[in-house]
Amino acid sequence: MTTKAVSVTEFKAHCLDMIRQVERAGTAVDLVRRGKVVARLVPTTTASRGTPTWTRLRGRGALEAAAEESVLDAADFDALRGAGR
């Protein structure tokens, strides 16, 4: 992947154009302040572009409780109601 170094000031002035460049060309942009890289703007992976996050995450979780079992303790509900003040 090609990387382009840009000052933070230049990025601020042209950020939308640089974001489009990253999207189209796949070029990463290193943001530099006082000669040091402080951040990097990189393109997303091809597989995840345009795919909603919930679709990519579907099927990756595991239910650790029975369907009728609460994941919160009764004390958590009391705290939410303001009990014990």
PDB file of N, CA, C and O in Angstrom:
ATOM      1  N   MET A   1       0.851  -1.176   0.000  1.00  0.00           N
ATOM      2  CA  MET A   1       0.000   0.000   0.000  1.00  0.00           C
ATOM      3  C   MET A   1       0.898   1.241   0.000  1.00  0.00           C
ATOM      4  O   MET A   1       1.871   1.323   0.750  1.00  0.00           O
ATOM      5  N   THR A   2       0.554   2.183  -0.841  1.00  0.00           N
ATOM      6  CA  THR A   2       1.287   3.437  -0.922  1.00  0.00           C
ATOM      7  C   THR A   2       0.870   4.352   0.215  1.00  0.00           C
ATOM      8  O   THR A   2      -0.313   4.432   0.546  1.00  0.00           O
ATOM      9  N   THR A   3       1.826   5.041   0.813  1.00  0.00           N
ATOM     10  CA  THR A   3       1.532   5.967   1.906  1.00  0.00           C
ATOM     11  C   THR A   3       2.032   7.358   1.550  1.00  0.00           C
ATOM     12  O   THR A   3       3.134   7.521   1.027  1.00  0.00           O
ATOM     13  N   LYS A   4       1.215   8.345   1.838  1.00  0.00           N
ATOM     14  CA  LYS A   4       1.544   9.736   1.579  1.00  0.00           C
ATOM     15  C   LYS A   4       1.591  10.462   2.923  1.00  0.00           C
ATOM     16  O   LYS A   4       0.669  10.325   3.727  1.00  0.00           O
ATOM     17  N   ALA A   5       2.650  11.230   3.179  1.00  0.00           N
ATOM     18  CA  ALA A   5       2.772  11.999   4.417  1.00  0.00           C
ATOM     19  C   ALA A   5       2.258  13.420   4.192  1.00  0.00           C
ATOM     20  O   ALA A   5       2.624  14.080   3.219  1.00  0.00           O
ATOM     21  N   VAL A   6       1.401  13.880   5.111  1.00  0.00           N
ATOM     22  CA  VAL A   6       0.788  15.199   4.990  1.00  0.00           C
ATOM     23  C   VAL A   6       0.793  15.856   6.373  1.00  0.00           C
ATOM     24  O   VAL A   6       0.561  15.193   7.384  1.00  0.00           O
ATOM     25  N   SER A   7       1.058  17.149   6.404  1.00  0.00           N
ATOM     26  CA  SER A   7       1.006  17.851   7.689  1.00  0.00           C
ATOM     27  C   SER A   7      -0.446  17.934   8.165  1.00  0.00           C
ATOM     28  O   SER A   7      -1.376  17.910   7.359  1.00  0.00           O
ATOM     29  N   VAL A   8      -0.622  18.030   9.458  1.00  0.00           N
ATOM     30  CA  VAL A   8      -1.961  18.144  10.035  1.00  0.00           C
ATOM     31  C   VAL A   8      -2.663  19.385   9.486  1.00  0.00           C
ATOM     32  O   VAL A   8      -3.864  19.353   9.220  1.00  0.00           O
ATOM     33  N   THR A   9      -1.924  20.465   9.318  1.00  0.00           N
ATOM     34  CA  THR A   9      -2.494  21.710   8.789  1.00  0.00           C
ATOM     35  C   THR A   9      -3.003  21.527   7.362  1.00  0.00           C
ATOM     36  O   THR A   9      -4.093  21.986   7.019  1.00  0.00           O
ATOM     37  N   GLU A  10      -2.201  20.850   6.529  1.00  0.00           N
ATOM     38  CA  GLU A  10      -2.625  20.603   5.152  1.00  0.00           C
ATOM     39  C   GLU A  10      -3.837  19.674   5.114  1.00  0.00           C
ATOM     40  O   GLU A  10      -4.754  19.872   4.316  1.00  0.00           O
ATOM     41  N   PHE A  11      -3.837  18.663   5.980  1.00  0.00           N
ATOM     42  CA  PHE A  11      -4.976  17.751   6.033  1.00  0.00           C
ATOM     43  C   PHE A  11      -6.249  18.487   6.421  1.00  0.00           C
ATOM     44  O   PHE A  11      -7.312  18.257   5.844  1.00  0.00           O
ATOM     45  N   LYS A  12      -6.131  19.373   7.403  1.00  0.00           N
ATOM     46  CA  LYS A  12      -7.292  20.147   7.846  1.00  0.00           C
ATOM     47  C   LYS A  12      -7.871  20.958   6.689  1.00  0.00           C
ATOM     48  O   LYS A  12      -9.090  21.065   6.553  1.00  0.00           O
ATOM     49  N   ALA A  13      -7.011  21.521   5.867  1.00  0.00           N
ATOM     50  CA  ALA A  13      -7.463  22.355   4.756  1.00  0.00           C
ATOM     51  C   ALA A  13      -8.057  21.547   3.602  1.00  0.00           C
ATOM     52  O   ALA A  13      -8.889  22.058   2.853  1.00  0.00           O
ATOM     53  N   HIS A  14      -7.633  20.279   3.455  1.00  0.00           N
ATOM     54  CA  HIS A  14      -8.047  19.485   2.297  1.00  0.00           C
ATOM     55  C   HIS A  14      -8.565  18.100   2.689  1.00  0.00           C
ATOM     56  O   HIS A  14      -8.433  17.152   1.915  1.00  0.00           O
ATOM     57  N   CYS A  15      -9.145  17.973   3.871  1.00  0.00           N
ATOM     58  CA  CYS A  15      -9.490  16.645   4.387  1.00  0.00           C
ATOM     59  C   CYS A  15     -10.468  15.876   3.504  1.00  0.00           C
ATOM     60  O   CYS A  15     -10.279  14.678   3.291  1.00  0.00           O
ATOM     61  N   LEU A  16     -11.499  16.526   2.988  1.00  0.00           N
ATOM     62  CA  LEU A  16     -12.475  15.796   2.165  1.00  0.00           C
ATOM     63  C   LEU A  16     -11.836  15.247   0.896  1.00  0.00           C
ATOM     64  O   LEU A  16     -12.121  14.119   0.494  1.00  0.00           O
ATOM     65  N   ASP A  17     -10.977  16.036   0.266  1.00  0.00           N
ATOM     66  CA  ASP A  17     -10.283  15.559  -0.932  1.00  0.00           C
ATOM     67  C   ASP A  17      -9.371  14.376  -0.603  1.00  0.00           C
ATOM     68  O   ASP A  17      -9.291  13.421  -1.376  1.00  0.00           O
ATOM     69  N   MET A  18      -8.697  14.436   0.519  1.00  0.00           N
ATOM     70  CA  MET A  18      -7.795  13.352   0.901  1.00  0.00           C
ATOM     71  C   MET A  18      -8.564  12.085   1.260  1.00  0.00           C
ATOM     72  O   MET A  18      -8.118  10.979   0.954  1.00  0.00           O
ATOM     73  N   ILE A  19      -9.709  12.242   1.903  1.00  0.00           N
ATOM     74  CA  ILE A  19     -10.540  11.077   2.215  1.00  0.00           C
ATOM     75  C   ILE A  19     -11.016  10.422   0.926  1.00  0.00           C
ATOM     76  O   ILE A  19     -11.008   9.196   0.815  1.00  0.00           O
ATOM     77  N   ARG A  20     -11.425  11.216  -0.035  1.00  0.00           N
ATOM     78  CA  ARG A  20     -11.841  10.662  -1.338  1.00  0.00           C
ATOM     79  C   ARG A  20     -10.683   9.930  -2.018  1.00  0.00           C
ATOM     80  O   ARG A  20     -10.882   8.879  -2.626  1.00  0.00           O
ATOM     81  N   GLN A  21      -9.481  10.482  -1.914  1.00  0.00           N
ATOM     82  CA  GLN A  21      -8.303   9.854  -2.506  1.00  0.00           C
ATOM     83  C   GLN A  21      -8.044   8.487  -1.866  1.00  0.00           C
ATOM     84  O   GLN A  21      -7.719   7.521  -2.556  1.00  0.00           O
ATOM     85  N   VAL A  22      -8.190   8.420  -0.556  1.00  0.00           N
ATOM     86  CA  VAL A  22      -8.012   7.152   0.148  1.00  0.00           C
ATOM     87  C   VAL A  22      -9.066   6.155  -0.313  1.00  0.00           C
ATOM     88  O   VAL A  22      -8.755   4.986  -0.538  1.00  0.00           O
ATOM     89  N   GLU A  23     -10.303   6.604  -0.454  1.00  0.00           N
ATOM     90  CA  GLU A  23     -11.387   5.729  -0.907  1.00  0.00           C
ATOM     91  C   GLU A  23     -11.133   5.197  -2.309  1.00  0.00           C
ATOM     92  O   GLU A  23     -11.264   3.998  -2.555  1.00  0.00           O
ATOM     93  N   ARG A  24     -10.772   6.082  -3.224  1.00  0.00           N
ATOM     94  CA  ARG A  24     -10.642   5.711  -4.640  1.00  0.00           C
ATOM     95  C   ARG A  24      -9.354   4.970  -4.954  1.00  0.00           C
ATOM     96  O   ARG A  24      -9.374   3.924  -5.604  1.00  0.00           O
ATOM     97  N   ALA A  25      -8.226   5.515  -4.490  1.00  0.00           N
ATOM     98  CA  ALA A  25      -6.928   4.970  -4.877  1.00  0.00           C
ATOM     99  C   ALA A  25      -6.377   3.957  -3.878  1.00  0.00           C
ATOM    100  O   ALA A  25      -5.455   3.208  -4.203  1.00  0.00           O
ATOM    101  N   GLY A  26      -6.926   3.927  -2.679  1.00  0.00           N
ATOM    102  CA  GLY A  26      -6.426   3.013  -1.663  1.00  0.00           C
ATOM    103  C   GLY A  26      -5.115   3.456  -1.048  1.00  0.00           C
ATOM    104  O   GLY A  26      -4.423   2.656  -0.418  1.00  0.00           O
ATOM    105  N   THR A  27      -4.764   4.721  -1.223  1.00  0.00           N
ATOM    106  CA  THR A  27      -3.530   5.278  -0.680  1.00  0.00           C
ATOM    107  C   THR A  27      -3.728   5.673   0.775  1.00  0.00           C
ATOM    108  O   THR A  27      -4.700   6.350   1.111  1.00  0.00           O
ATOM    109  N   ALA A  28      -2.816   5.256   1.634  1.00  0.00           N
ATOM    110  CA  ALA A  28      -2.873   5.652   3.042  1.00  0.00           C
ATOM    111  C   ALA A  28      -2.284   7.051   3.191  1.00  0.00           C
ATOM    112  O   ALA A  28      -1.428   7.459   2.406  1.00  0.00           O
ATOM    113  N   VAL A  29      -2.749   7.780   4.201  1.00  0.00           N
ATOM    114  CA  VAL A  29      -2.238   9.120   4.469  1.00  0.00           C
ATOM    115  C   VAL A  29      -1.752   9.163   5.918  1.00  0.00           C
ATOM    116  O   VAL A  29      -2.519   8.927   6.851  1.00  0.00           O
ATOM    117  N   ASP A  30      -0.453   9.473   6.088  1.00  0.00           N
ATOM    118  CA  ASP A  30       0.106   9.680   7.419  1.00  0.00           C
ATOM    119  C   ASP A  30      -0.020  11.150   7.759  1.00  0.00           C
ATOM    120  O   ASP A  30       0.403  12.004   6.979  1.00  0.00           O
ATOM    121  N   LEU A  31      -0.595  11.460   8.912  1.00  0.00           N
ATOM    122  CA  LEU A  31      -0.711  12.844   9.376  1.00  0.00           C
ATOM    123  C   LEU A  31       0.482  13.145  10.268  1.00  0.00           C
ATOM    124  O   LEU A  31       0.733  12.451  11.253  1.00  0.00           O
ATOM    125  N   VAL A  32       1.213  14.193   9.904  1.00  0.00           N
ATOM    126  CA  VAL A  32       2.474  14.513  10.562  1.00  0.00           C
ATOM    127  C   VAL A  32       2.369  15.851  11.286  1.00  0.00           C
ATOM    128  O   VAL A  32       1.892  16.840  10.731  1.00  0.00           O
ATOM    129  N   ARG A  33       2.827  15.858  12.541  1.00  0.00           N
ATOM    130  CA  ARG A  33       2.909  17.100  13.323  1.00  0.00           C
ATOM    131  C   ARG A  33       4.332  17.189  13.875  1.00  0.00           C
ATOM    132  O   ARG A  33       4.796  16.295  14.584  1.00  0.00           O
ATOM    133  N   ARG A  34       5.010  18.279  13.537  1.00  0.00           N
ATOM    134  CA  ARG A  34       6.391  18.507  13.978  1.00  0.00           C
ATOM    135  C   ARG A  34       7.308  17.338  13.630  1.00  0.00           C
ATOM    136  O   ARG A  34       8.165  16.946  14.422  1.00  0.00           O
ATOM    137  N   GLY A  35       7.114  16.791  12.438  1.00  0.00           N
ATOM    138  CA  GLY A  35       7.979  15.724  11.949  1.00  0.00           C
ATOM    139  C   GLY A  35       7.656  14.327  12.435  1.00  0.00           C
ATOM    140  O   GLY A  35       8.347  13.377  12.067  1.00  0.00           O
ATOM    141  N   LYS A  36       6.614  14.172  13.258  1.00  0.00           N
ATOM    142  CA  LYS A  36       6.250  12.847  13.778  1.00  0.00           C
ATOM    143  C   LYS A  36       4.854  12.471  13.310  1.00  0.00           C
ATOM    144  O   LYS A  36       3.944  13.301  13.309  1.00  0.00           O
ATOM    145  N   VAL A  37       4.692  11.220  12.913  1.00  0.00           N
ATOM    146  CA  VAL A  37       3.382  10.722  12.502  1.00  0.00           C
ATOM    147  C   VAL A  37       2.504  10.615  13.744  1.00  0.00           C
ATOM    148  O   VAL A  37       2.861   9.946  14.715  1.00  0.00           O
ATOM    149  N   VAL A  38       1.335  11.290  13.701  1.00  0.00           N
ATOM    150  CA  VAL A  38       0.426  11.268  14.846  1.00  0.00           C
ATOM    151  C   VAL A  38      -0.846  10.477  14.565  1.00  0.00           C
ATOM    152  O   VAL A  38      -1.570  10.109  15.491  1.00  0.00           O
ATOM    153  N   ALA A  39      -1.117  10.216  13.293  1.00  0.00           N
ATOM    154  CA  ALA A  39      -2.301   9.441  12.922  1.00  0.00           C
ATOM    155  C   ALA A  39      -2.124   8.916  11.505  1.00  0.00           C
ATOM    156  O   ALA A  39      -1.297   9.420  10.744  1.00  0.00           O
ATOM    157  N   ARG A  40      -2.903   7.906  11.158  1.00  0.00           N
ATOM    158  CA  ARG A  40      -2.858   7.339   9.814  1.00  0.00           C
ATOM    159  C   ARG A  40      -4.285   7.092   9.328  1.00  0.00           C
ATOM    160  O   ARG A  40      -5.103   6.492  10.027  1.00  0.00           O
ATOM    161  N   LEU A  41      -4.560   7.563   8.128  1.00  0.00           N
ATOM    162  CA  LEU A  41      -5.851   7.337   7.482  1.00  0.00           C
ATOM    163  C   LEU A  41      -5.641   6.247   6.448  1.00  0.00           C
ATOM    164  O   LEU A  41      -4.887   6.427   5.491  1.00  0.00           O
ATOM    165  N   VAL A  42      -6.313   5.107   6.641  1.00  0.00           N
ATOM    166  CA  VAL A  42      -6.133   3.972   5.723  1.00  0.00           C
ATOM    167  C   VAL A  42      -7.478   3.542   5.173  1.00  0.00           C
ATOM    168  O   VAL A  42      -8.502   3.734   5.828  1.00  0.00           O
ATOM    169  N   PRO A  43      -7.494   2.959   3.972  1.00  0.00           N
ATOM    170  CA  PRO A  43      -8.759   2.479   3.411  1.00  0.00           C
ATOM    171  C   PRO A  43      -9.245   1.239   4.167  1.00  0.00           C
ATOM    172  O   PRO A  43      -8.454   0.501   4.754  1.00  0.00           O
ATOM    173  N   THR A  44     -10.542   1.034   4.138  1.00  0.00           N
ATOM    174  CA  THR A  44     -11.096  -0.168   4.747  1.00  0.00           C
ATOM    175  C   THR A  44     -10.807  -1.350   3.845  1.00  0.00           C
ATOM    176  O   THR A  44     -10.457  -1.184   2.677  1.00  0.00           O
ATOM    177  N   THR A  45     -10.954  -2.546   4.396  1.00  0.00           N
ATOM    178  CA  THR A  45     -10.739  -3.736   3.575  1.00  0.00           C
ATOM    179  C   THR A  45     -11.829  -3.829   2.524  1.00  0.00           C
ATOM    180  O   THR A  45     -12.957  -3.393   2.753  1.00  0.00           O
ATOM    181  N   THR A  46     -11.508  -4.379   1.407  1.00  0.00           N
ATOM    182  CA  THR A  46     -12.455  -4.486   0.294  1.00  0.00           C
ATOM    183  C   THR A  46     -13.709  -5.255   0.696  1.00  0.00           C
ATOM    184  O   THR A  46     -14.810  -4.892   0.283  1.00  0.00           O
ATOM    185  N   ALA A  47     -13.560  -6.304   1.491  1.00  0.00           N
ATOM    186  CA  ALA A  47     -14.708  -7.126   1.864  1.00  0.00           C
ATOM    187  C   ALA A  47     -15.734  -6.374   2.683  1.00  0.00           C
ATOM    188  O   ALA A  47     -16.928  -6.657   2.587  1.00  0.00           O
ATOM    189  N   SER A  48     -15.289  -5.415   3.493  1.00  0.00           N
ATOM    190  CA  SER A  48     -16.222  -4.741   4.385  1.00  0.00           C
ATOM    191  C   SER A  48     -16.819  -3.474   3.792  1.00  0.00           C
ATOM    192  O   SER A  48     -17.740  -2.908   4.382  1.00  0.00           O
ATOM    193  N   ARG A  49     -16.332  -3.010   2.653  1.00  0.00           N
ATOM    194  CA  ARG A  49     -16.877  -1.795   2.056  1.00  0.00           C
ATOM    195  C   ARG A  49     -18.327  -2.010   1.650  1.00  0.00           C
ATOM    196  O   ARG A  49     -18.661  -2.972   0.958  1.00  0.00           O
ATOM    197  N   GLY A  50     -19.171  -1.107   2.089  1.00  0.00           N
ATOM    198  CA  GLY A  50     -20.570  -1.161   1.704  1.00  0.00           C
ATOM    199  C   GLY A  50     -21.388  -2.181   2.477  1.00  0.00           C
ATOM    200  O   GLY A  50     -22.605  -2.236   2.300  1.00  0.00           O
ATOM    201  N   THR A  51     -20.777  -2.979   3.315  1.00  0.00           N
ATOM    202  CA  THR A  51     -21.498  -3.988   4.086  1.00  0.00           C
ATOM    203  C   THR A  51     -21.793  -3.420   5.463  1.00  0.00           C
ATOM    204  O   THR A  51     -20.872  -2.990   6.157  1.00  0.00           O
ATOM    205  N   PRO A  52     -23.066  -3.409   5.880  1.00  0.00           N
ATOM    206  CA  PRO A  52     -23.388  -2.894   7.209  1.00  0.00           C
ATOM    207  C   PRO A  52     -22.670  -3.693   8.302  1.00  0.00           C
ATOM    208  O   PRO A  52     -22.478  -4.902   8.174  1.00  0.00           O
ATOM    209  N   THR A  53     -22.284  -3.016   9.355  1.00  0.00           N
ATOM    210  CA  THR A  53     -21.549  -3.653  10.444  1.00  0.00           C
ATOM    211  C   THR A  53     -22.317  -4.824  11.022  1.00  0.00           C
ATOM    212  O   THR A  53     -21.729  -5.870  11.297  1.00  0.00           O
ATOM    213  N   TRP A  54     -23.627  -4.669  11.215  1.00  0.00           N
ATOM    214  CA  TRP A  54     -24.399  -5.754  11.834  1.00  0.00           C
ATOM    215  C   TRP A  54     -24.362  -7.007  10.964  1.00  0.00           C
ATOM    216  O   TRP A  54     -24.422  -8.119  11.488  1.00  0.00           O
ATOM    217  N   THR A  55     -24.266  -6.845   9.641  1.00  0.00           N
ATOM    218  CA  THR A  55     -24.195  -7.996   8.748  1.00  0.00           C
ATOM    219  C   THR A  55     -22.850  -8.705   8.902  1.00  0.00           C
ATOM    220  O   THR A  55     -22.797  -9.935   8.919  1.00  0.00           O
ATOM    221  N   ARG A  56     -21.765  -7.940   9.014  1.00  0.00           N
ATOM    222  CA  ARG A  56     -20.440  -8.542   9.180  1.00  0.00           C
ATOM    223  C   ARG A  56     -20.311  -9.257  10.519  1.00  0.00           C
ATOM    224  O   ARG A  56     -19.586 -10.246  10.627  1.00  0.00           O
ATOM    225  N   LEU A  57     -21.015  -8.758  11.549  1.00  0.00           N
ATOM    226  CA  LEU A  57     -20.903  -9.337  12.880  1.00  0.00           C
ATOM    227  C   LEU A  57     -21.898 -10.469  13.140  1.00  0.00           C
ATOM    228  O   LEU A  57     -21.773 -11.184  14.134  1.00  0.00           O
ATOM    229  N   ARG A  58     -22.879 -10.638  12.259  1.00  0.00           N
ATOM    230  CA  ARG A  58     -23.908 -11.662  12.450  1.00  0.00           C
ATOM    231  C   ARG A  58     -23.270 -13.045  12.609  1.00  0.00           C
ATOM    232  O   ARG A  58     -22.405 -13.435  11.825  1.00  0.00           O
ATOM    233  N   GLY A  59     -23.709 -13.772  13.629  1.00  0.00           N
ATOM    234  CA  GLY A  59     -23.244 -15.131  13.851  1.00  0.00           C
ATOM    235  C   GLY A  59     -21.923 -15.241  14.596  1.00  0.00           C
ATOM    236  O   GLY A  59     -21.417 -16.349  14.772  1.00  0.00           O
ATOM    237  N   ARG A  60     -21.349 -14.131  15.038  1.00  0.00           N
ATOM    238  CA  ARG A  60     -20.064 -14.180  15.729  1.00  0.00           C
ATOM    239  C   ARG A  60     -20.208 -14.186  17.247  1.00  0.00           C
ATOM    240  O   ARG A  60     -19.233 -14.458  17.949  1.00  0.00           O
ATOM    241  N   GLY A  61     -21.381 -13.898  17.767  1.00  0.00           N
ATOM    242  CA  GLY A  61     -21.581 -13.843  19.209  1.00  0.00           C
ATOM    243  C   GLY A  61     -22.094 -15.167  19.744  1.00  0.00           C
ATOM    244  O   GLY A  61     -22.465 -16.060  18.982  1.00  0.00           O
ATOM    245  N   ALA A  62     -22.108 -15.280  21.043  1.00  0.00           N
ATOM    246  CA  ALA A  62     -22.619 -16.474  21.702  1.00  0.00           C
ATOM    247  C   ALA A  62     -23.480 -16.040  22.884  1.00  0.00           C
ATOM    248  O   ALA A  62     -23.080 -15.176  23.664  1.00  0.00           O
ATOM    249  N   LEU A  63     -24.660 -16.641  23.015  1.00  0.00           N
ATOM    250  CA  LEU A  63     -25.550 -16.349  24.130  1.00  0.00           C
ATOM    251  C   LEU A  63     -25.090 -17.168  25.317  1.00  0.00           C
ATOM    252  O   LEU A  63     -25.052 -18.397  25.256  1.00  0.00           O
ATOM    253  N   GLU A  64     -24.743 -16.493  26.391  1.00  0.00           N
ATOM    254  CA  GLU A  64     -24.201 -17.160  27.565  1.00  0.00           C
ATOM    255  C   GLU A  64     -25.253 -17.411  28.640  1.00  0.00           C
ATOM    256  O   GLU A  64     -24.920 -17.947  29.697  1.00  0.00           O
ATOM    257  N   ALA A  65     -26.500 -17.045  28.410  1.00  0.00           N
ATOM    258  CA  ALA A  65     -27.557 -17.223  29.400  1.00  0.00           C
ATOM    259  C   ALA A  65     -28.751 -17.879  28.722  1.00  0.00           C
ATOM    260  O   ALA A  65     -28.868 -17.868  27.497  1.00  0.00           O
ATOM    261  N   ALA A  66     -29.637 -18.449  29.534  1.00  0.00           N
ATOM    262  CA  ALA A  66     -30.876 -19.000  28.988  1.00  0.00           C
ATOM    263  C   ALA A  66     -31.731 -17.847  28.493  1.00  0.00           C
ATOM    264  O   ALA A  66     -31.595 -16.725  28.981  1.00  0.00           O
ATOM    265  N   ALA A  67     -32.593 -18.099  27.549  1.00  0.00           N
ATOM    266  CA  ALA A  67     -33.403 -17.044  26.943  1.00  0.00           C
ATOM    267  C   ALA A  67     -34.215 -16.270  27.977  1.00  0.00           C
ATOM    268  O   ALA A  67     -34.390 -15.060  27.841  1.00  0.00           O
ATOM    269  N   GLU A  68     -34.710 -16.949  29.005  1.00  0.00           N
ATOM    270  CA  GLU A  68     -35.525 -16.271  30.021  1.00  0.00           C
ATOM    271  C   GLU A  68     -34.693 -15.668  31.149  1.00  0.00           C
ATOM    272  O   GLU A  68     -35.238 -14.975  32.008  1.00  0.00           O
ATOM    273  N   GLU A  69     -33.398 -15.917  31.164  1.00  0.00           N
ATOM    274  CA  GLU A  69     -32.522 -15.437  32.223  1.00  0.00           C
ATOM    275  C   GLU A  69     -32.050 -14.012  31.929  1.00  0.00           C
ATOM    276  O   GLU A  69     -31.689 -13.687  30.798  1.00  0.00           O
ATOM    277  N   SER A  70     -32.058 -13.175  32.958  1.00  0.00           N
ATOM    278  CA  SER A  70     -31.597 -11.800  32.811  1.00  0.00           C
ATOM    279  C   SER A  70     -30.081 -11.745  32.918  1.00  0.00           C
ATOM    280  O   SER A  70     -29.473 -12.510  33.666  1.00  0.00           O
ATOM    281  N   VAL A  71     -29.485 -10.845  32.174  1.00  0.00           N
ATOM    282  CA  VAL A  71     -28.037 -10.671  32.275  1.00  0.00           C
ATOM    283  C   VAL A  71     -27.689  -9.644  33.351  1.00  0.00           C
ATOM    284  O   VAL A  71     -26.514  -9.428  33.651  1.00  0.00           O
ATOM    285  N   LEU A  72     -28.705  -9.014  33.928  1.00  0.00           N
ATOM    286  CA  LEU A  72     -28.499  -8.042  34.998  1.00  0.00           C
ATOM    287  C   LEU A  72     -28.945  -8.639  36.326  1.00  0.00           C
ATOM    288  O   LEU A  72     -29.876  -9.444  36.371  1.00  0.00           O
ATOM    289  N   ASP A  73     -28.288  -8.247  37.390  1.00  0.00           N
ATOM    290  CA  ASP A  73     -28.687  -8.674  38.730  1.00  0.00           C
ATOM    291  C   ASP A  73     -29.821  -7.786  39.218  1.00  0.00           C
ATOM    292  O   ASP A  73     -30.007  -6.679  38.713  1.00  0.00           O
ATOM    293  N   ALA A  74     -30.570  -8.261  40.185  1.00  0.00           N
ATOM    294  CA  ALA A  74     -31.659  -7.471  40.761  1.00  0.00           C
ATOM    295  C   ALA A  74     -31.114  -6.162  41.339  1.00  0.00           C
ATOM    296  O   ALA A  74     -31.804  -5.144  41.300  1.00  0.00           O
ATOM    297  N   ALA A  75     -29.911  -6.173  41.863  1.00  0.00           N
ATOM    298  CA  ALA A  75     -29.306  -4.964  42.431  1.00  0.00           C
ATOM    299  C   ALA A  75     -29.099  -3.903  41.352  1.00  0.00           C
ATOM    300  O   ALA A  75     -29.183  -2.708  41.634  1.00  0.00           O
ATOM    301  N   ASP A  76     -28.829  -4.331  40.127  1.00  0.00           N
ATOM    302  CA  ASP A  76     -28.670  -3.380  39.021  1.00  0.00           C
ATOM    303  C   ASP A  76     -29.981  -2.640  38.759  1.00  0.00           C
ATOM    304  O   ASP A  76     -29.978  -1.437  38.497  1.00  0.00           O
ATOM    305  N   PHE A  77     -31.090  -3.358  38.830  1.00  0.00           N
ATOM    306  CA  PHE A  77     -32.390  -2.721  38.619  1.00  0.00           C
ATOM    307  C   PHE A  77     -32.697  -1.746  39.753  1.00  0.00           C
ATOM    308  O   PHE A  77     -33.231  -0.662  39.517  1.00  0.00           O
ATOM    309  N   ASP A  78     -32.357  -2.132  40.988  1.00  0.00           N
ATOM    310  CA  ASP A  78     -32.566  -1.256  42.127  1.00  0.00           C
ATOM    311  C   ASP A  78     -31.762   0.033  41.972  1.00  0.00           C
ATOM    312  O   ASP A  78     -32.252   1.115  42.295  1.00  0.00           O
ATOM    313  N   ALA A  79     -30.535  -0.082  41.482  1.00  0.00           N
ATOM    314  CA  ALA A  79     -29.687   1.095  41.283  1.00  0.00           C
ATOM    315  C   ALA A  79     -30.301   2.015  40.234  1.00  0.00           C
ATOM    316  O   ALA A  79     -30.242   3.237  40.372  1.00  0.00           O
ATOM    317  N   LEU A  80     -30.882   1.448  39.199  1.00  0.00           N
ATOM    318  CA  LEU A  80     -31.502   2.254  38.153  1.00  0.00           C
ATOM    319  C   LEU A  80     -32.739   2.987  38.668  1.00  0.00           C
ATOM    320  O   LEU A  80     -33.029   4.101  38.232  1.00  0.00           O
ATOM    321  N   ARG A  81     -33.464   2.367  39.590  1.00  0.00           N
ATOM    322  CA  ARG A  81     -34.663   3.000  40.146  1.00  0.00           C
ATOM    323  C   ARG A  81     -34.327   4.024  41.214  1.00  0.00           C
ATOM    324  O   ARG A  81     -35.198   4.777  41.650  1.00  0.00           O
ATOM    325  N   GLY A  82     -33.075   4.057  41.638  1.00  0.00           N
ATOM    326  CA  GLY A  82     -32.667   5.002  42.672  1.00  0.00           C
ATOM    327  C   GLY A  82     -32.821   4.433  44.069  1.00  0.00           C
ATOM    328  O   GLY A  82     -32.719   5.164  45.054  1.00  0.00           O
ATOM    329  N   ALA A  83     -33.062   3.150  44.160  1.00  0.00           N
ATOM    330  CA  ALA A  83     -33.204   2.522  45.478  1.00  0.00           C
ATOM    331  C   ALA A  83     -31.869   2.535  46.203  1.00  0.00           C
ATOM    332  O   ALA A  83     -30.811   2.468  45.577  1.00  0.00           O
ATOM    333  N   GLY A  84     -31.924   2.618  47.482  1.00  0.00           N
ATOM    334  CA  GLY A  84     -30.709   2.569  48.293  1.00  0.00           C
ATOM    335  C   GLY A  84     -30.066   3.943  48.452  1.00  0.00           C
ATOM    336  O   GLY A  84     -28.921   4.043  48.893  1.00  0.00           O
ATOM    337  N   ARG A  85     -30.786   4.995  48.101  1.00  0.00           N
ATOM    338  CA  ARG A  85     -30.221   6.346  48.290  1.00  0.00           C
ATOM    339  C   ARG A  85     -30.413   6.810  49.688  1.00  0.00           C
ATOM    340  O   ARG A  85     -30.004   7.919  50.033  1.00  0.00           O
TER     341      ARG A  85
END
